[in-house]
Amino acid sequence: MTNDSGDTQIRLQKVLAAAGIGSRRACEQLIDEGRVEVDGQVVLEQGLRVDPARQAIKVDGMRIPTAPGHVVLALNKPRGVHSTMSDERGRPCVGDYLTGRRERLFHVGRLDADTEGLLLLTNDGDLAQRLAHPSHGVTKTYLAQVRGTVPRDLGKRLRSGIDLDDGPVRVDSFRVVTSAPGRALVEVVLHEGRKHVVRRMLAAAGHPVEGLVRVKVGPIGLGDLRSGKVRTLSVPEVGELYSAAGL
């Protein structure tokens, strides 16, 4: 594998070390073991120079985030906060939790003001587009508090499809987490991105939503991130997102 030299090109082991994969010596060992790919080709020599902003670099088959300045954040969006970076009416918005950050961040999809939970933000436009678009099949997992007694066949109905005014919607999976007389907590997994789709789907099935939390986007879970808090995803987590998005 060869590359024309250029000002933007850096030795591969240095790029891997800068991405947090390990020490430069450890990264050289990964290359010696044939565990590193650049643009789909296994690297078999030391000293290869790469452009970390443009080339796809993988370790053990997983894409590594190497573009300088790219970041992915996880926010546990509180209820009542709007999924915008600013609000001309002065309402609470996502941008209120990102003061001091210089990156031009995109939110990956949206959560309506009454929905809380995991919202990813990034300045990687390709990643944001792929994670949000349903054609790439990246799932979103929600916990919904619903009214009514949930019948045993509800999961089958939701997997088969519920007709909405803008077309049918199908879940990837459904389960009842807990139930009590007149209400239940259910888990819904789907890769749809239409507005209010979880609320509209469950209401159409006869179970209006009283509370909704997104707990997972693809492989990234909310975990113990407290409401209103932001954290930066680790290199392995971003690699998992790249894999889920087909990058």
N, C-alpha and C positions, 0 to 999 in steps of 0.2 A: 504494500500500500504506500502510495506516495502523495505528497502534498506540496504545492508551490509554497515557498516561504512568503511570509507577509507579516506586517506589523501586528495583525490581530491574532497571529498564531502562536501558541504556547505549547511547550512539551506536555504530552499527554499525562505523564505521572504527576506533573505539577498541577494540572487542571483537576485531576482526581483528588489530590491532597487538599486543594483549595475548597473542593466541594464537601470535604469532611469525611471522605472514604477511609482515610488512614494516613499514616506518615508517608512521605515520598518513597521510602524504601519498601513499605508495605504495598504501595500502589505499583511499584516496579515488580514486586513478586506476583501480584495479580496479573500483570501483563505477561510475565514469564509463563504463568500457568494457563494462558489462553482464555482467561475469564473476562476479557475486556473487548468490546466491539465498538467500532466507529463507523457510523452510516451503514450498519449491517454487515460489516466485515470484521472478522476476528483479527486483532492486532497480534502479530508474532514477532515484533521487534521493539527494542527500546528506542527512545529518542524521537518518536513520531511527533510532529507538530500539528496541532489541531486548532480550529476556531471554535472556542466554547460557546459562542453566541449563535452559531449557525449549524454545527454538526451534532448529530444524535449520538450520544455516548452511553453505552450500557455496560453494567457490571453484573455478571451472572444472569444476563437476560433482562435486567431491569434498567430502564432509562434513568440516568442520573441528571438532576438539575445542575447545569453548568453555566447557563447564560448569566453573565454578570448583572447583578442588580435585581434579578427575578426573585420574587418572594411570594409565598402563599400563607395567608393568615386564616385562623379559625376564630369566629366570634360567636359567643352564645348570646344571640339577640333577645333582649327582653321583650315581653309583650308590650304593645303600645308604641314600639319604635318602628319607624318607616324605613324600608329598604332603599334609601336614597343617600347620596353623599352630602346633600344639603337640602333644606326645605324652605321654600320662600314664605311659607306661612308660619315658620318658627316652631314647627312640631318636632318632637324628638326624632332623630334619624341616625343611621349607621355612622355617618361622618362624625357625629359627636364622640364616638368611641375611638377615633383614629387621629385625634389631634396630635400634631408634631411629626407625623409621618410625611415623608417627601414624595413617596411613590404615587403615581397615578393609578389608583386601585380600581378594579372592577369587582362588583359582587357577582358571584356565580349563581345565576337564577335570582329569585326573590322569595321573601317570606312576607305575607301580608301583615299588617300592623298587629292583628290579633293573634298571630302565630309566633311562637317563640322557638328558640333552638339554634341549631348549627347553620351558620352562614359562612361560606368560604369567600375570601377576597384575595385577588391576585393582580399583579401587573403583567402577567403573561396572558396576552389576548388569545393566543391559540388554545391554551389550556382552558381558559374560561369558556370559550365558545364550545369546545368539545364536551366539557362537563355539563353544560347547560342544555345542549341540543339533544332531544330524545333519540335521534337516529343513532347516537353512539352508545345507547343502552346503559348509561351510568345510573345506577339506582339511587333513590332517596328513600330513607326509612323514617316513618313518622309513628308517634304514639298519639292516639286520639281517644279522648274521653267522650263517649257517645251515650245518648239517651236510648232507652228501650232495652228489652231483652234480646240478645243477639241469637238468632236461630242457628242451628248447626249447619245449614246449607249456605250461610251468607258468604263464606270464603269461596265456595264454588261459584256462586253468582258473580262475585267481584272478579274472579279469574276469567269467567266467561265473557264478561263485559256488561257495563251499565250504560244505557243510552242517556247522553246529556244533550242539551240544545245545540252544542257545537261538535257533536259526534260522540261515538262510544269511547269508553275508557276501560282499560283492564289493569288489574294489579298484577305484579309479579308474584307476590305472596301475601298472605293474610293470616293472622292468628289472634285469638282472644288471650290477652295477658292475664286479666283478672275480671271477675264479674260479680255484680251485686244486684239485688232486686231493682229493676228499672234503669240500670246503667251498666256500662262496661268500659274497660280500658283495652283497646285493640291496637295491634301493630299492623301497619300498612306499608308495603314496599312496592314502589313503582318507579318507572323512569319517565313518566309524563312530566311536562312542565307548564301545562295550561294554568291560567289564573284560578285560584281557589279550587283546584281540581279535587283535592282530597275532601274538602268540606262539601262540595257539590255532589260528589260521587256517593258519599255516605248518607247525605240528606236524601238523595234520590232513592237510595236503598231502604229508606225509612228509619235512619238512625242519625239524627242531627248531631253535629259536633258541638260539644260544650268547651273543649279545650284541646289544643293541638300543639305538639312539639316535634320539630324535626331533630332526630337523634343521630342521623348518619347520612353522609354523602359518599357514595361509592364505598371505599374501604376505610374512610375516615369517620370516626365516631366522636360524639360529643364528650364522652368520658366524664371526668370530674371537673370540667371547665365551668366555672360559676357564671351565673347570669351577669351579662354586661362586661365580661372579661374577654381579652383577646390573647391568643398565643400564636407563635410562629411555628409552622409545621417543620418537622425534621426532614433531613435529606431522604431517609427511607420512606417516610410518609408521602413526600412529593413524588418519589419514584413510583409508589403504589398508585398514586393518582394518574401519573403519565400512563402506566400500564392499563388502568381501567378505562382511560380515554383513548387508548389505541395509539399513543404517541411514541 
